[in-house]
Amino acid sequence: YAVGVKGENGPSACICTSVSQVSPMPDCRISVCMSRENYSHACMERTGIFSVSILSKNTSGAVIGALGFTSG
């Protein structure tokens, strides 16, 4: 999964390996597993807003590398 956040200087994102729905609609809550040391985690705590994109099995390693090592 690619998790996007609003960073202090613009958008940021990271790669997460686990995202789960933990409560039913209409008050849906999801669980996102990521390191607390991750910049994206700090942004999520600060704003409470994030997006989740499901990546396909064919997603380029360059995309995963860019989000995993040079962004949030």
C-alpha positions, 0 to 999 in steps of 0.5 A, a space after each residue: 500500500 502507498 499511504 499519502 499524507 500532507 507534509 509540512 512542505 507538501 505531500 509525502 508518502 510511504 509504503 506500508 505492508 498492512 492496512 485493514 478495516 477494523 470497524 464496519 460502515 458507516 463509522 469505518 476505521 482502518 488500521 495502518 501499520 508503519 514505523 512510529 519513526 516514519 515522517 509520514 506517521 508524524 504527519 498522520 498524527 498531526 493532521 489525522 488525514 491520510 490516503 491509502 492506495 492499493 498497489 498492484 503486483 506489477 508496481 515498478 520497483 522504482 515507485 516502491 523505492 521512491 516512496 520507501 526511501 526518499 519520501 515519507 
